Amino acid sequence: MTDILITRPTQRAQGLYSYGLPQASVEYFEAAIREKAVKLNTLASMQGATLENLLTLPAEAFRSEVGTATWPALGGALLLPLTNKTVDVKLLDRCTGTARRSVWHSNQVMYLEHEGLAAINGSIHYIYAPIDLSG
């Protein structure tokens, strides 16, 4: 997380900033994927992939501010919070346009397929990895 805090981000959209993926974040992402291997293998197999495919996803670290939503790619996305605290977030349903509050725990890899993610207070830092296994 320190690498993210000391790096100057690139603004991708209003309220959305990219930090690329510093080496420490790569290692953190890989460790989280391996730790959640059983659950993620089930997810991967539903997408026609393997855990090794998930380790090579084009991940990137972001900061989203209140008023900005992150939406998954067509195949979904894995998100990993870059914090050691729980974070209150909104999950936005793409089909109904409704929002529900959720608590995102620091050790939780979130899979989004039909929902967007938005900060409720302040900003949220996370690693975003789109799952596009069609190629």
Contacts in CASP RR format, 6 or more apart in sequence:
PFRMAT RR
TARGET T0000
AUTHOR 0000-0000-0000
METHOD contacts of the structure
MODEL  1
MTDILITRPTQRAQGLYSYGLPQASVEYFEAAIREKAVKLNTLASMQGAT
LENLLTLPAEAFRSEVGTATWPALGGALLLPLTNKTVDVKLLDRCTGTAR
RSVWHSNQVMYLEHEGLAAINGSIHYIYAPIDLSG
1 82 0 8 1.000
1 83 0 8 1.000
1 84 0 8 1.000
1 125 0 8 1.000
2 24 0 8 1.000
3 19 0 8 1.000
3 22 0 8 1.000
3 23 0 8 1.000
3 24 0 8 1.000
3 25 0 8 1.000
4 19 0 8 1.000
4 22 0 8 1.000
4 25 0 8 1.000
4 61 0 8 1.000
4 63 0 8 1.000
4 82 0 8 1.000
4 125 0 8 1.000
7 19 0 8 1.000
7 22 0 8 1.000
9 17 0 8 1.000
9 18 0 8 1.000
9 19 0 8 1.000
9 63 0 8 1.000
10 17 0 8 1.000
10 18 0 8 1.000
10 19 0 8 1.000
10 20 0 8 1.000
11 17 0 8 1.000
11 18 0 8 1.000
12 18 0 8 1.000
12 62 0 8 1.000
13 68 0 8 1.000
14 68 0 8 1.000
15 64 0 8 1.000
15 65 0 8 1.000
15 67 0 8 1.000
15 68 0 8 1.000
16 62 0 8 1.000
16 63 0 8 1.000
16 64 0 8 1.000
16 65 0 8 1.000
16 68 0 8 1.000
16 70 0 8 1.000
17 62 0 8 1.000
17 63 0 8 1.000
17 64 0 8 1.000
18 60 0 8 1.000
18 61 0 8 1.000
18 62 0 8 1.000
19 25 0 8 1.000
19 60 0 8 1.000
19 61 0 8 1.000
19 62 0 8 1.000
19 63 0 8 1.000
20 60 0 8 1.000
20 61 0 8 1.000
21 29 0 8 1.000
21 59 0 8 1.000
21 60 0 8 1.000
21 61 0 8 1.000
21 127 0 8 1.000
22 61 0 8 1.000
25 59 0 8 1.000
25 61 0 8 1.000
25 82 0 8 1.000
25 127 0 8 1.000
26 59 0 8 1.000
28 80 0 8 1.000
28 82 0 8 1.000
28 127 0 8 1.000
29 59 0 8 1.000
29 80 0 8 1.000
29 127 0 8 1.000
29 129 0 8 1.000
30 55 0 8 1.000
32 80 0 8 1.000
32 107 0 8 1.000
32 109 0 8 1.000
33 40 0 8 1.000
33 51 0 8 1.000
33 54 0 8 1.000
33 55 0 8 1.000
33 78 0 8 1.000
33 109 0 8 1.000
34 51 0 8 1.000
34 55 0 8 1.000
36 109 0 8 1.000
37 51 0 8 1.000
40 51 0 8 1.000
40 54 0 8 1.000
40 78 0 8 1.000
40 109 0 8 1.000
41 50 0 8 1.000
41 51 0 8 1.000
43 111 0 8 1.000
44 50 0 8 1.000
44 51 0 8 1.000
44 53 0 8 1.000
44 54 0 8 1.000
47 75 0 8 1.000
47 131 0 8 1.000
47 133 0 8 1.000
48 133 0 8 1.000
49 131 0 8 1.000
49 133 0 8 1.000
53 133 0 8 1.000
54 78 0 8 1.000
54 129 0 8 1.000
54 131 0 8 1.000
57 78 0 8 1.000
57 129 0 8 1.000
57 130 0 8 1.000
57 131 0 8 1.000
58 129 0 8 1.000
58 130 0 8 1.000
59 78 0 8 1.000
59 127 0 8 1.000
59 128 0 8 1.000
59 129 0 8 1.000
60 127 0 8 1.000
60 128 0 8 1.000
60 129 0 8 1.000
61 82 0 8 1.000
61 125 0 8 1.000
61 126 0 8 1.000
61 127 0 8 1.000
61 128 0 8 1.000
62 70 0 8 1.000
62 125 0 8 1.000
62 126 0 8 1.000
62 127 0 8 1.000
62 128 0 8 1.000
63 123 0 8 1.000
63 124 0 8 1.000
63 125 0 8 1.000
64 70 0 8 1.000
64 117 0 8 1.000
64 118 0 8 1.000
64 119 0 8 1.000
64 123 0 8 1.000
64 124 0 8 1.000
64 126 0 8 1.000
65 119 0 8 1.000
65 122 0 8 1.000
65 123 0 8 1.000
66 118 0 8 1.000
66 119 0 8 1.000
66 120 0 8 1.000
66 121 0 8 1.000
66 122 0 8 1.000
66 123 0 8 1.000
67 118 0 8 1.000
67 119 0 8 1.000
68 118 0 8 1.000
68 119 0 8 1.000
69 92 0 8 1.000
69 116 0 8 1.000
69 117 0 8 1.000
69 118 0 8 1.000
70 77 0 8 1.000
70 79 0 8 1.000
70 112 0 8 1.000
70 116 0 8 1.000
70 117 0 8 1.000
70 118 0 8 1.000
70 126 0 8 1.000
70 128 0 8 1.000
71 94 0 8 1.000
71 112 0 8 1.000
71 116 0 8 1.000
72 112 0 8 1.000
72 113 0 8 1.000
72 114 0 8 1.000
72 115 0 8 1.000
72 116 0 8 1.000
72 130 0 8 1.000
72 131 0 8 1.000
73 130 0 8 1.000
73 131 0 8 1.000
73 132 0 8 1.000
74 132 0 8 1.000
75 113 0 8 1.000
75 130 0 8 1.000
75 131 0 8 1.000
75 132 0 8 1.000
75 133 0 8 1.000
76 111 0 8 1.000
76 112 0 8 1.000
76 113 0 8 1.000
76 130 0 8 1.000
76 131 0 8 1.000
77 111 0 8 1.000
77 112 0 8 1.000
77 128 0 8 1.000
77 129 0 8 1.000
77 130 0 8 1.000
77 131 0 8 1.000
78 109 0 8 1.000
78 110 0 8 1.000
78 111 0 8 1.000
78 128 0 8 1.000
78 129 0 8 1.000
78 131 0 8 1.000
79 109 0 8 1.000
79 110 0 8 1.000
79 111 0 8 1.000
79 112 0 8 1.000
79 117 0 8 1.000
79 126 0 8 1.000
79 127 0 8 1.000
79 128 0 8 1.000
79 129 0 8 1.000
80 109 0 8 1.000
80 110 0 8 1.000
80 126 0 8 1.000
80 127 0 8 1.000
80 129 0 8 1.000
81 87 0 8 1.000
81 104 0 8 1.000
81 105 0 8 1.000
81 106 0 8 1.000
81 108 0 8 1.000
81 110 0 8 1.000
81 124 0 8 1.000
81 125 0 8 1.000
81 126 0 8 1.000
82 125 0 8 1.000
82 126 0 8 1.000
82 127 0 8 1.000
83 106 0 8 1.000
83 124 0 8 1.000
83 125 0 8 1.000
84 106 0 8 1.000
85 106 0 8 1.000
86 103 0 8 1.000
86 104 0 8 1.000
86 105 0 8 1.000
86 106 0 8 1.000
87 103 0 8 1.000
87 104 0 8 1.000
87 106 0 8 1.000
87 119 0 8 1.000
87 124 0 8 1.000
88 101 0 8 1.000
88 102 0 8 1.000
88 103 0 8 1.000
88 104 0 8 1.000
88 120 0 8 1.000
88 121 0 8 1.000
89 101 0 8 1.000
89 102 0 8 1.000
89 103 0 8 1.000
89 104 0 8 1.000
89 117 0 8 1.000
89 118 0 8 1.000
89 119 0 8 1.000
89 120 0 8 1.000
89 124 0 8 1.000
90 99 0 8 1.000
90 100 0 8 1.000
90 101 0 8 1.000
90 102 0 8 1.000
90 117 0 8 1.000
90 118 0 8 1.000
90 119 0 8 1.000
90 120 0 8 1.000
91 99 0 8 1.000
91 100 0 8 1.000
91 101 0 8 1.000
91 102 0 8 1.000
91 112 0 8 1.000
91 115 0 8 1.000
91 116 0 8 1.000
91 117 0 8 1.000
92 98 0 8 1.000
92 99 0 8 1.000
92 115 0 8 1.000
92 116 0 8 1.000
92 117 0 8 1.000
92 118 0 8 1.000
93 99 0 8 1.000
93 100 0 8 1.000
93 114 0 8 1.000
93 115 0 8 1.000
94 114 0 8 1.000
94 115 0 8 1.000
94 116 0 8 1.000
95 114 0 8 1.000
99 118 0 8 1.000
101 120 0 8 1.000
104 110 0 8 1.000
104 124 0 8 1.000
110 117 0 8 1.000
117 124 0 8 1.000
117 126 0 8 1.000
END
